[in-house]
Amino acid sequence: MKIIARIRNPYDGKFGVPRQSGLVEEVVSTVVFEPEYRVAEALRGIEEFSHLWLIWAFDRAEREEWSPTVRPPRLGGNQRVGVFATRSPYRPNAIGLSCVKLLAVEKGNEGTVLKVAGADLMNGTPIYDIKPYLPYADCRTEATGGFTDRTEKRAVRVEIPEALARGMSPEERKALTAVLKEDPRPAYQDDPERVYAFEFGGRHIEFRVMEGVLEVLKA
């Protein structure tokens, strides 16, 4: 498998990365091709598609041993299901698949790059392949979601104090709010006194959640 590109975005750590692609379209990522693949002809016609599939590597989740069962955070982290019935990064082959929205095809000092929204990849993640999303073949309206259809998603309201918000651009504030609205906490953690921290866009973010309100403490 050859690495054809890497992604650049504000997701500087695992914590805070959306659990699935397409959930946070407010964060824009850039797909930068490796020098060997900076060939404009390889992207001819890609601008006609609205969405793309990215095939990539869980390069920071690889393990020598694999387990046939995993504990999905969506199930509270205390119930095991088969690894092939999940999208866990801990798999025999650490390969990820994400659907992203294509925003723009731009030319610059690093050749032609792709601007995409809705990525769930960490900054620097290697990409193995890019394919167009085909609505007539890839969209299945009758599909069911297994155990994810039976689990309730936690909803939080994000509050960023004005003193902290003033230090952010409107785009930064919008992106951070969108990420936090997805509630990055593990499903089994709900301690109102606990302070959570993660890195995002070069900032150290700290927050806590109480009665459905996520308050940013540091940014």
N, C-alpha and C positions, 0 to 999 in steps of 0.2 A: 504494500500500500504506500503510495507516495503522497506526501503533504503538498497540496496545490495552493493553499492559502491559509491565512490566519485571520482571526476576527479581532477587531479593536473596539472596545466599549468601556463604560464606567464600572463594569462588574469586576472589581479587583479581588474579590474573594468568593468562596462558595456560598457563604451566608448572604442572602439577599437576592441571589439569582432566581428568577421566576421558576416555578416548579415545572412548567411546560412552556413551549413556545406559543407565541400569539397572545399571551396574557397581558403583557406590558408593551404596547406599541409606542408609548411615549419615549422610550429609550431608543436612540438611533445607534446602530452599529455599522462599522465599516469592514467590508471583506477586502483584505489586501493580499494580492496574489504573490506567491514566491517568484523570484526573478525568472526562473525557468518557464513559468506559465504566464508571464506578463505579455501575452500575445493577444492583441485586440481582436483578431479574427475568431478567437475561441469564444468570444462573447457576442458574436454577430447574431442579432435577432432576439437577444435576451430581454431587451427593453420592452418587447411586446407582451411579456408576461407580468401579471400583477404580483404573483407569489412564487417562491422558490423553495425547493427542498435542499437543506444542507446536511451532508453526511460527514460526521466529525468524530473526534476521539475524546473520550473521557480521560485525557492524559494525566490528570491529577487524581484519578480514582482507580488506577490499575493495581491489581493484586496478583501475587503468584498463585494463590489458591482461590477457588471459586466455591460458592455455596449454592446448592439447588434451591434453597429458599431464602427469602429476604423479608425484612419487616418494613413495609411502606410507611412513611410518615403520615400518609393520608388515613391510615388505619390506627393512628396513635402510637406507632412504633412498638406495639406489643402483640401483634398478630402476624404470623408468618404465612406467606403465600409463595407459590413457585416463582422463581426468578424470571421465567419466560412469560409470566402473567403480569409482569410489572415493567416499568421503565427505569428501574434501578440502574445506577451507573456501575454497580458491582456485578459484572457479567463475565462469562468466559472470554468474550471479545468485547472490549470496552468501547463500543461504537454507539454514537448518538445520532438521532434523526430529528430534525426540526424544520418546521414550515415557517418561513419568514415572509414579510411583505417587502417587495422591491420598491424602494423610493426613488432611486436615481442611479444612473450609470455615469460616473465622472472620470475624467482624465486628469492626471496630475504627475508629480515627480516620481510616483511609485507605479506608474502605468495606469491602466484602467481599474478603478475600484468600484465596488457595489455598496450603496447605502441601503441598509435594510432595517426594518422595524420588527419588533416582536421576538428577537433572538433570546434564547435561554442558555447561551454559552458564556463562559468566563472569558475575560480579556486575555488574548493570546492563544486561545484554543485552536489547535490545528484542524483544518478542514480537508477531508479526503476527496469530496466530490460535490458538485452543484448540479441539480436537475430542476427543470421547470415543473411547477405544480399545474396539473391538468384537471380542471373542474369536472369534466365529463367522466374521468376515470378515478380521480382521487377523492371525490366527495361522495360519501355514502350516507344519505339522510336517514336510512333505517338502522344505522349502526347503534349498538348498545355499549355502555361504558363499564361493564363489569362492576367490581366493588366500588368504583368511583361514583357510580350512580346512586349508591346507598349511603354515601358519606356526606355530611354537611360541611360546606366551606365556611370558615370563620370570616365574618365581616368586621372591619374596623374603620373608624373615622380618624383620619390623620390630622394632627394639629402641629404646625410648625410655628413656634413663637416668632413674632415680628422681628425681634432682635436678631434671630438667626436667619430669618428669611431675607433680611436686608443684605446679607453677605452672599446671596446667591443670585444668579441671573434668573430671569423668568423660566428659561428652558431647564436650568438645573433644578429649580424648585418643582416644576411640573414633572420631571423625570423621577426625582426622589419621592414625591408624593405618590406617583403611580406604583413604584416599587413597594413602598410601605403599605399601600392599600391591600396588597396581596398577602399581608401578614407573614413575614419571613419566619416567624417562630415555628419550631416543631409543633405538630398537632398535640403532643402530649404535655406541652409546657404552657401553663396559664397562671403563673405567679405574678400578681400585680406589683410586687415589690422588686422583682428582678429587672435589672438593667441589661439590655442586649446591645451588642456593638458589632459593627461591621464596616468594611471599607467600601466606598462607592465614589467613583469619579475623583479620586485623589483626596477625598475627605474621610475623616473618621466620624462615623455616625453612631450616636447612642440614643436609645429610646426605651420606653416602657409602655405597657398596655394595661389599662384599668377600665373595667366595665365597657369594653368595646371602643375605647378611645386610645389611639396610639399617639403618645406625646413625644416629640423629638426633644431630647435634652442637650444634644451637642451635635454640631455639624460644621 
